[in-house]
Amino acid sequence: MRNLKHILLAVFVLLLVLAILAFVLENQQPVSLLFLGWGWPQLPVSLITVIALLMGMLIGPCAEWVVRRVGRVRRKRSG
C-alpha cells in the first residue's frame, strides 16, 4: 500500500511537471504590460503568468497573517 502511494505521487508530480512544461512551451509569445502607468519590457506570457502566481503565493499568506493578527488584537481588547 505504501509503494502504491509513492507511485501515485510520483505519477502526479510527473504529470504536473509535464503540464507546466507544455504551458511554458506553448506560451512564448512576447507581450508588454502596462499597469498603473508602469510599463514592463516585453516578456513571454508564460513568464508573466509564473511571476503572477509566485506573487500570489507570497501575498496570500501575508494577508492571512495580517487578518489573523488583527483578529487577535481585537479579541484581546474586547475580552
Secondary structure, 3 states (H helix, E strand, C coil): CHHHHHHHHHHHHHHHHHHHHHHHHHCCCEECCEECCEECCCEEHHHHHHHHHHHHHHHHHHHHHHHHHHHHHHHHHHC
